[in-house]
Amino acid sequence: MNLKSLAKDTAIYGLSSIVGRFLNYLLVPLYTTFIDASTGGYGIVNNLYGYTALLLALLTFGMETTLFRFSNKDGEDPRLVYGSILRMVGGVALGFLAVVLVFLQPISSAMGYAAHPEYIACMAAIVAMDAFQAIMFSRLRQQNRPLKFMTLKFCFIIPNVLLNLVAFWILPKYFGTHPALAEFYARFDGGVGLIFFINLFCTAMVNFGFANEIKGLGYGFDGKLAKRLLSYSWPLLILSLVGVFNQVASQILYPIVKPGEEGMIELGIYGACAKIAMIMALLTQAFRYAYEPIVFNGSRDRNSPETLSDGMKYFVIFTLLAFLAVIIYMPILQHFIGASYRVGLKVVPIVMLAEIFMGIYFNLSFWYKLSDRTLWGAVMSATGAAVMVLVIVLGIPRWGYMACAWGGFAGYGSAMVFSYFVGQKKYPIRYDMRSMGVFAALTGVIWLAYDALGRTGLGPWPLMGLGTLMLLAYCAFTWKAVVRR
């Protein structure tokens, strides 16, 4: 495995993913400062973006991974593969948008937004464009063009952040002198609706950066190829739907299990605190963007199992480091969200562990993708989703939003274990379980020691100082055990 190449691409993709999302996450303190938890407004944001993520998985129907797989298959024309996929996804996205606009009022009412059908129309247009753009972003990754990938990501992120700053920080200062402006904000739930309109505008602007990639529509369409693509991708569709549902289940289910204003308030608190734990999702995504093309481009290499084993080890080691960093510096990171939301900070460690399980599951998933046994992925993800839904639905009435955190932990954990044991039978890979176990144990010891120190009444700054020493010890052990060797 070319570790230098992986590190280089991860750094570039990470700049667009981690730094870019960090800029986007600056909106969280903005929202949670100007949208009080008691209004439930941030719950609306979480609920609708949960539906958006699920619909995006539906509209791309596994074609991102399919593009990688078929572009590197013998006998396949990469241009024709790309053109066929782009036409298929674009056609489905356009049809979806048309259906939503025709049946807008009944759909809005069924979702609980009868008073704001414009929210639903806006989100439908966003998800349709996002699906089309997802294939073009995958094309850039498949062609190893991370710089353009990063540039176009920032073309959405930076205007989105700036416009939200104007909407929530600058314009409200003029409410006193411009009552009509205050009434306009009130019409859209205290400005919550503006979040969706700004997103729509910025997403539309990114389309202009894909001038060359859109030309792929002219590469042609092959019906027989389309059948092969769909045969490979339909299990991935189920896999993707279930996987995304695992991530947004709480956002969708919470208002259903606990309807009304109280449910939206609790969902907003959970959603805000879970954002602190999303460092794991950022690391996993950056790693995936760099790692997936390497694996598929080298799938004919007999040393591919070694590549998968090394990738898993590096992923576990560095995500555990991130886990410890978030735990240790929580006294600082808690200020990332508004004070009215911090009552839910206890969910953060559990959500982070769930994200690590999800990342491990993603790394384990290559065995069935490379062996074209994608149906197994659908079965395993469905099993994890069933466990998650069970915990969430049964747990919310008793434990509130803590059930969402434990639901993710149980769901991702069960899918991870299932994938490992089935994979060892179908596509054996010798993972370095000993090294990963040592680092997991070391992480557990540091976490317990830090928690014990916190219970002594030590102030936050001395506590973080001692935690920093523990973190440096972890880094020194990593250097000696992995990097230096």
Secondary structure per residue as TSV (DSSP state, phi and psi in degrees):
chain	resnum	aa	ss	phi	psi
A	1	M	-	360.0	133.5
A	2	N	-	-84.5	90.2
A	3	L	H	-65.0	-34.5
A	4	K	H	-64.5	-41.9
A	5	S	H	-63.9	-43.0
A	6	L	H	-62.3	-43.7
A	7	A	H	-65.1	-40.4
A	8	K	H	-63.5	-50.4
A	9	D	H	-67.0	-36.4
A	10	T	H	-62.5	-38.1
A	11	A	H	-64.2	-42.5
A	12	I	H	-70.6	-48.6
A	13	Y	H	-63.8	-34.6
A	14	G	H	-65.0	-33.1
A	15	L	I	-63.0	-41.1
A	16	S	I	-78.0	-31.8
A	17	S	I	-86.4	-55.6
A	18	I	I	-76.0	-53.6
A	19	V	I	-66.7	-42.0
A	20	G	H	-61.9	-46.8
A	21	R	H	-68.1	-31.1
A	22	F	H	-61.5	-44.2
A	23	L	H	-60.8	-41.1
A	24	N	H	-67.4	-34.9
A	25	Y	H	-71.5	-14.6
A	26	L	T	-62.9	-16.6
A	27	L	H	-71.1	-25.2
A	28	V	H	-62.5	-52.0
A	29	P	H	-62.1	-31.4
A	30	L	H	-64.7	-50.4
A	31	Y	H	-63.3	-46.1
A	32	T	H	-75.3	-12.2
A	33	T	H	-86.1	-43.0
A	34	F	H	-95.1	-13.0
A	35	I	S	-114.5	101.3
A	36	D	-	-64.8	145.2
A	37	A	G	-58.6	-31.6
A	38	S	G	-69.2	-14.7
A	39	T	G	-84.2	-22.0
A	40	G	T	77.1	4.3
A	41	G	H	-61.7	-40.0
A	42	Y	H	-71.2	-22.5
A	43	G	H	-65.5	-37.6
A	44	I	H	-61.6	-44.1
A	45	V	H	-59.9	-47.3
A	46	N	H	-63.1	-41.6
A	47	N	H	-63.5	-49.4
A	48	L	H	-71.1	-35.2
A	49	Y	H	-72.0	-24.6
A	50	G	H	-64.4	-45.8
A	51	Y	H	-62.4	-39.1
A	52	T	H	-61.8	-44.7
A	53	A	H	-62.0	-41.3
A	54	L	H	-67.2	-41.8
A	55	L	H	-67.4	-33.2
A	56	L	H	-63.4	-41.0
A	57	A	H	-63.1	-37.1
A	58	L	H	-67.3	-43.8
A	59	L	H	-76.2	-21.9
A	60	T	H	-90.7	-16.3
A	61	F	T	33.0	50.6
A	62	G	T	75.6	8.7
A	63	M	H	-77.3	-15.5
A	64	E	H	-66.4	-51.1
A	65	T	H	-67.2	-36.8
A	66	T	H	-60.9	-37.2
A	67	L	H	-59.8	-43.9
A	68	F	H	-63.7	-45.2
A	69	R	H	-64.9	-47.7
A	70	F	H	-81.6	-24.2
A	71	S	H	-68.6	-18.4
A	72	N	T	-114.0	13.8
A	73	K	S	-88.5	142.5
A	74	D	T	-62.7	136.9
A	75	G	T	86.1	-3.2
A	76	E	-	-103.6	139.9
A	77	D	-	-87.6	111.6
A	78	P	H	-57.2	-35.5
A	79	R	H	-67.6	-41.5
A	80	L	H	-68.7	-37.0
A	81	V	H	-60.3	-48.0
A	82	Y	H	-64.3	-46.6
A	83	G	H	-60.9	-42.3
A	84	S	H	-65.2	-44.0
A	85	I	H	-65.6	-41.3
A	86	L	H	-62.7	-40.9
A	87	R	H	-67.7	-41.2
A	88	M	H	-63.8	-49.4
A	89	V	H	-67.1	-41.8
A	90	G	H	-61.7	-41.8
A	91	G	H	-65.0	-42.7
A	92	V	H	-65.4	-42.0
A	93	A	H	-63.4	-42.4
A	94	L	H	-65.2	-41.6
A	95	G	H	-63.4	-40.4
A	96	F	H	-60.3	-47.0
A	97	L	H	-61.8	-41.2
A	98	A	H	-62.6	-43.0
A	99	V	H	-63.1	-43.8
A	100	V	H	-63.4	-42.5
A	101	L	H	-67.8	-35.5
A	102	V	H	-68.6	-40.8
A	103	F	T	-108.6	36.0
A	104	L	H	-60.1	-47.3
A	105	Q	H	-65.4	-48.9
A	106	P	H	-64.5	-35.5
A	107	I	H	-65.4	-45.0
A	108	S	H	-61.3	-42.3
A	109	S	H	-64.3	-42.5
A	110	A	H	-63.9	-30.3
A	111	M	H	-87.4	-4.6
A	112	G	T	90.4	17.7
A	113	Y	-	-123.9	42.6
A	114	A	T	-60.0	-32.2
A	115	A	T	-78.1	-14.3
A	116	H	-	-136.1	64.6
A	117	P	H	-63.3	-22.5
A	118	E	H	-64.3	-29.5
A	119	Y	H	-61.4	-43.8
A	120	I	H	-69.3	-42.2
A	121	A	H	-61.6	-42.2
A	122	C	H	-62.9	-46.8
A	123	M	H	-68.2	-33.0
A	124	A	H	-64.2	-42.2
A	125	A	H	-65.8	-38.7
A	126	I	H	-63.0	-48.5
A	127	V	H	-68.3	-32.4
A	128	A	H	-64.5	-45.8
A	129	M	H	-67.9	-39.3
A	130	D	H	-60.8	-39.0
A	131	A	H	-63.8	-45.5
A	132	F	H	-62.7	-44.0
A	133	Q	H	-68.5	-29.1
A	134	A	H	-59.9	-37.4
A	135	I	H	-68.9	-38.6
A	136	M	H	-71.3	-35.8
A	137	F	H	-64.5	-38.6
A	138	S	H	-64.9	-35.6
A	139	R	H	-61.1	-41.5
A	140	L	H	-63.8	-40.6
A	141	R	H	-66.4	-41.3
A	142	Q	H	-64.4	-30.8
A	143	Q	T	-90.4	6.5
A	144	N	T	54.4	55.6
A	145	R	-	-121.2	64.8
A	146	P	H	-65.9	-26.8
A	147	L	H	-68.4	-42.8
A	148	K	H	-68.5	-38.1
A	149	F	H	-54.6	-49.2
A	150	M	H	-63.9	-43.2
A	151	T	H	-60.7	-45.6
A	152	L	H	-69.2	-33.3
A	153	K	H	-61.8	-42.6
A	154	F	H	-69.8	-26.6
A	155	C	H	-65.3	-21.1
A	156	F	H	-91.2	-47.2
A	157	I	H	-64.2	-49.3
A	158	I	H	-65.1	-49.7
A	159	P	H	-61.7	-35.7
A	160	N	H	-62.4	-44.7
A	161	V	H	-64.7	-46.0
A	162	L	H	-63.5	-43.4
A	163	L	H	-67.0	-35.0
A	164	N	H	-68.8	-35.7
A	165	L	H	-62.2	-41.2
A	166	V	I	-63.5	-44.5
A	167	A	I	-68.5	-36.7
A	168	F	I	-108.0	-16.2
A	169	W	I	-112.6	-40.4
A	170	I	I	-91.4	-54.8
A	171	L	G	-61.2	-37.8
A	172	P	G	-59.1	-20.3
A	173	K	G	-67.3	-16.5
A	174	Y	G	-100.9	8.7
A	175	F	T	-60.5	-37.7
A	176	G	T	-64.4	-38.9
A	177	T	T	-92.1	-14.0
A	178	H	-	-132.0	80.5
A	179	P	H	-57.3	-31.4
A	180	A	H	-63.1	-32.9
A	181	L	H	-67.4	-41.5
A	182	A	H	-64.1	-39.0
A	183	E	H	-65.3	-37.7
A	184	F	H	-61.7	-43.7
A	185	Y	H	-64.6	-41.8
A	186	A	H	-62.0	-35.0
A	187	R	H	-60.5	-31.2
A	188	F	T	-109.2	48.0
A	189	D	T	52.9	50.7
A	190	G	T	68.8	28.6
A	191	G	T	95.1	-4.6
A	192	V	H	-58.7	-41.1
A	193	G	H	-62.8	-27.6
A	194	L	H	-64.1	-27.1
A	195	I	H	-57.5	-41.4
A	196	F	H	-73.4	-38.7
A	197	F	H	-67.4	-37.6
A	198	I	H	-64.6	-42.7
A	199	N	H	-59.3	-44.0
A	200	L	H	-61.0	-44.9
A	201	F	H	-61.4	-47.5
A	202	C	H	-67.9	-37.3
A	203	T	H	-63.8	-41.4
A	204	A	H	-63.5	-37.2
A	205	M	H	-64.5	-32.9
A	206	V	H	-63.8	-27.7
A	207	N	G	-55.7	-32.6
A	208	F	G	-67.2	-23.3
A	209	G	G	-79.4	-8.4
A	210	F	G	-102.2	28.7
A	211	A	H	-54.8	-44.9
A	212	N	H	-73.2	-38.3
A	213	E	H	-70.8	-31.0
A	214	I	H	-66.6	-24.4
A	215	K	G	-61.0	-15.4
A	216	G	G	-59.9	-20.2
A	217	L	G	-60.6	-25.5
A	218	G	G	-87.7	1.9
A	219	Y	G	-76.9	-7.6
A	220	G	-	101.9	172.1
A	221	F	-	-139.8	132.1
A	222	D	-	-118.8	117.6
A	223	G	H	-62.9	-41.6
A	224	K	H	-66.7	-41.1
A	225	L	H	-62.1	-40.8
A	226	A	H	-59.3	-38.7
A	227	K	H	-63.9	-41.0
A	228	R	H	-66.8	-39.5
A	229	L	H	-62.3	-45.1
A	230	L	H	-68.0	-34.9
A	231	S	H	-63.0	-36.2
A	232	Y	H	-78.2	-35.7
A	233	S	H	-89.2	-21.8
A	234	W	H	-64.1	-36.1
A	235	P	H	-65.9	-32.1
A	236	L	H	-67.6	-31.7
A	237	L	H	-60.2	-49.1
A	238	I	H	-61.3	-44.4
A	239	L	H	-59.2	-45.2
A	240	S	H	-67.8	-44.0
A	241	L	H	-59.7	-46.6
A	242	V	H	-67.3	-40.8
A	243	G	H	-62.2	-45.4
A	244	V	H	-68.1	-39.4
A	245	F	H	-59.0	-36.9
A	246	N	H	-57.3	-36.4
A	247	Q	H	-78.7	-31.0
A	248	V	H	-115.6	10.3
A	249	A	H	-55.3	-43.6
A	250	S	H	-64.9	-38.2
A	251	Q	H	-65.2	-33.8
A	252	I	H	-87.1	-42.4
A	253	L	H	-79.8	-29.6
A	254	Y	H	-56.3	-49.7
A	255	P	H	-67.6	-20.2
A	256	I	H	-78.3	-46.1
A	257	V	H	-71.3	-37.0
A	258	K	S	-129.8	78.3
A	259	P	-	-70.3	162.8
A	260	G	S	101.1	-178.8
A	261	E	H	-63.5	-38.8
A	262	E	H	-61.2	-40.8
A	263	G	H	-62.7	-42.3
A	264	M	H	-65.9	-36.9
A	265	I	H	-63.4	-48.1
A	266	E	H	-65.5	-37.7
A	267	L	H	-63.7	-39.6
A	268	G	H	-62.8	-40.9
A	269	I	H	-63.7	-47.7
A	270	Y	H	-62.8	-44.6
A	271	G	H	-62.3	-39.3
A	272	A	H	-66.1	-46.8
A	273	C	H	-68.2	-35.2
A	274	A	H	-64.6	-24.3
A	275	K	H	-63.1	-31.2
A	276	I	H	-63.9	-34.8
A	277	A	T	-78.2	-5.5
A	278	M	T	-74.8	0.6
A	279	I	H	-57.0	-32.5
A	280	M	H	-67.3	-40.9
A	281	A	H	-65.4	-35.9
A	282	L	H	-65.4	-46.1
A	283	L	H	-63.9	-41.5
A	284	T	H	-64.5	-41.5
A	285	Q	H	-67.7	-43.5
A	286	A	H	-61.7	-43.0
A	287	F	H	-63.3	-42.0
A	288	R	H	-63.5	-45.0
A	289	Y	H	-58.8	-38.1
A	290	A	H	-82.9	-35.1
A	291	Y	H	-81.5	-38.0
A	292	E	H	-61.5	-47.6
A	293	P	H	-61.7	-35.7
A	294	I	H	-63.1	-43.7
A	295	V	H	-65.3	-47.1
A	296	F	H	-72.9	-35.8
A	297	N	H	-67.2	-23.9
A	298	G	T	-107.6	19.2
A	299	S	T	-67.1	-17.0
A	300	R	T	-90.0	-3.8
A	301	D	S	-77.6	129.9
A	302	R	T	-66.6	-15.3
A	303	N	T	-91.0	9.5
A	304	S	H	-55.5	-40.6
A	305	P	H	-57.0	-35.5
A	306	E	H	-67.1	-36.9
A	307	T	H	-60.4	-45.4
A	308	L	H	-64.5	-39.3
A	309	S	H	-65.5	-45.3
A	310	D	H	-64.1	-43.1
A	311	G	H	-59.9	-41.6
A	312	M	H	-62.2	-45.1
A	313	K	H	-62.4	-46.9
A	314	Y	H	-63.8	-39.5
A	315	F	H	-61.3	-49.1
A	316	V	H	-61.4	-45.6
A	317	I	H	-60.1	-47.5
A	318	F	H	-81.3	-26.5
A	319	T	H	-73.9	-31.9
A	320	L	H	-66.2	-35.7
A	321	L	H	-62.4	-43.7
A	322	A	H	-63.6	-38.9
A	323	F	H	-58.4	-48.3
A	324	L	H	-63.5	-39.5
A	325	A	H	-62.3	-42.5
A	326	V	H	-65.7	-42.9
A	327	I	H	-61.7	-45.8
A	328	I	H	-68.5	-38.3
A	329	Y	T	-100.2	22.5
A	330	M	H	-58.4	-35.5
A	331	P	H	-57.3	-26.3
A	332	I	H	-90.3	-46.2
A	333	L	H	-64.7	-23.9
A	334	Q	G	-62.9	-23.2
A	335	H	G	-75.2	-2.4
A	336	F	G	-65.8	-25.0
A	337	I	S	-118.8	159.9
A	338	G	-	-63.8	154.0
A	339	A	G	-60.1	-32.0
A	340	S	G	-70.9	-10.5
A	341	Y	G	-103.4	-9.9
A	342	R	G	-73.3	-6.7
A	343	V	G	-62.9	-19.4
A	344	G	G	-99.2	13.8
A	345	L	G	-62.1	-19.7
A	346	K	G	-65.7	-12.6
A	347	V	G	-80.0	-17.1
A	348	V	H	-59.4	-51.8
A	349	P	H	-59.8	-38.1
A	350	I	H	-67.9	-43.0
A	351	V	H	-64.5	-38.1
A	352	M	H	-64.0	-43.0
A	353	L	H	-63.1	-38.4
A	354	A	H	-62.2	-39.5
A	355	E	H	-67.1	-35.9
A	356	I	H	-64.5	-43.6
A	357	F	H	-58.4	-41.2
A	358	M	H	-63.8	-41.2
A	359	G	H	-64.7	-40.5
A	360	I	H	-64.0	-41.1
A	361	Y	H	-61.6	-39.8
A	362	F	H	-60.5	-44.3
A	363	N	H	-65.3	-37.0
A	364	L	H	-68.3	-24.2
A	365	S	T	-68.0	-15.4
A	366	F	H	-65.2	-23.4
A	367	W	H	-63.0	-40.0
A	368	Y	H	-86.2	-21.1
A	369	K	H	-73.4	-42.4
A	370	L	H	-73.7	-25.7
A	371	S	T	-97.9	9.2
A	372	D	T	56.5	36.6
A	373	R	-	-113.0	51.1
A	374	T	H	-66.1	-19.0
A	375	L	H	-60.2	-33.8
A	376	W	H	-61.0	-38.0
A	377	G	H	-61.8	-40.9
A	378	A	H	-63.5	-41.9
A	379	V	H	-64.2	-44.6
A	380	M	H	-69.2	-39.9
A	381	S	H	-67.5	-37.4
A	382	A	H	-63.9	-37.7
A	383	T	H	-62.4	-45.9
A	384	G	H	-62.8	-39.7
A	385	A	H	-64.8	-40.4
A	386	A	H	-61.8	-42.0
A	387	V	H	-63.3	-44.0
A	388	M	H	-62.1	-48.3
A	389	V	H	-61.0	-40.8
A	390	L	H	-60.1	-46.5
A	391	V	H	-65.4	-43.3
A	392	I	H	-66.1	-50.4
A	393	V	H	-64.4	-42.8
A	394	L	H	-77.4	-27.2
A	395	G	H	-89.2	-29.2
A	396	I	H	-57.4	-46.9
A	397	P	H	-59.8	-26.5
A	398	R	H	-98.6	-44.2
A	399	W	H	-111.2	-2.5
A	400	G	T	66.4	-140.0
A	401	Y	T	-70.1	-14.5
A	402	M	H	-61.6	-28.3
A	403	A	H	-63.8	-31.1
A	404	C	H	-67.0	-42.4
A	405	A	H	-64.9	-47.1
A	406	W	H	-70.4	-28.3
A	407	G	H	-64.2	-43.4
A	408	G	H	-63.9	-41.7
A	409	F	H	-59.2	-49.3
A	410	A	H	-69.3	-39.8
A	411	G	H	-67.3	-51.4
A	412	Y	H	-66.0	-37.2
A	413	G	H	-63.6	-42.9
A	414	S	H	-68.0	-40.2
A	415	A	H	-64.4	-39.2
A	416	M	H	-62.7	-48.1
A	417	V	H	-65.0	-42.8
A	418	F	H	-59.1	-47.5
A	419	S	H	-64.2	-38.8
A	420	Y	H	-63.3	-49.5
A	421	F	H	-71.0	-37.6
A	422	V	H	-69.2	-41.0
A	423	G	H	-61.1	-35.7
A	424	Q	H	-67.8	-19.9
A	425	K	H	-91.2	-38.9
A	426	K	H	-88.9	-33.1
A	427	Y	S	-151.1	73.3
A	428	P	-	-59.5	130.2
A	429	I	-	-132.2	130.5
A	430	R	-	-86.8	88.4
A	431	Y	-	-74.4	148.5
A	432	D	-	-80.5	73.7
A	433	M	H	-63.6	-33.2
A	434	R	H	-63.4	-49.8
A	435	S	H	-63.0	-45.2
A	436	M	H	-64.8	-36.4
A	437	G	H	-65.2	-38.9
A	438	V	H	-63.5	-45.2
A	439	F	H	-68.0	-35.6
A	440	A	H	-65.0	-41.4
A	441	A	H	-65.8	-41.9
A	442	L	H	-61.7	-41.9
A	443	T	H	-61.2	-43.7
A	444	G	H	-61.7	-41.8
A	445	V	H	-64.2	-45.7
A	446	I	H	-63.5	-42.7
A	447	W	H	-61.6	-47.0
A	448	L	H	-64.4	-40.9
A	449	A	H	-65.3	-41.5
A	450	Y	H	-66.2	-40.9
A	451	D	H	-64.1	-39.7
A	452	A	H	-64.4	-39.7
A	453	L	H	-64.4	-37.9
A	454	G	H	-64.2	-29.2
A	455	R	T	-78.9	-7.6
A	456	T	T	-81.8	-6.4
A	457	G	T	88.4	11.3
A	458	L	-	-62.4	141.8
A	459	G	-	-64.7	160.7
A	460	P	H	-62.0	-38.5
A	461	W	H	-73.4	-45.8
A	462	P	H	-61.0	-36.8
A	463	L	H	-64.5	-44.3
A	464	M	H	-67.4	-31.1
A	465	G	H	-62.8	-46.8
A	466	L	H	-65.3	-37.7
A	467	G	H	-63.5	-36.4
A	468	T	H	-63.4	-39.3
A	469	L	H	-62.7	-40.4
A	470	M	H	-63.7	-39.3
A	471	L	H	-65.5	-40.7
A	472	L	H	-64.9	-35.1
A	473	A	H	-63.9	-40.5
A	474	Y	H	-62.0	-44.5
A	475	C	H	-63.3	-42.0
A	476	A	H	-62.8	-40.8
A	477	F	H	-65.2	-39.7
A	478	T	H	-62.9	-44.4
A	479	W	I	-60.2	-44.1
A	480	K	I	-72.1	-38.7
A	481	A	I	-84.9	-27.4
A	482	V	I	-123.3	-58.7
A	483	V	I	-68.1	-52.4
A	484	R	-	-65.5	-34.6
A	485	R	-	-68.1	360.0
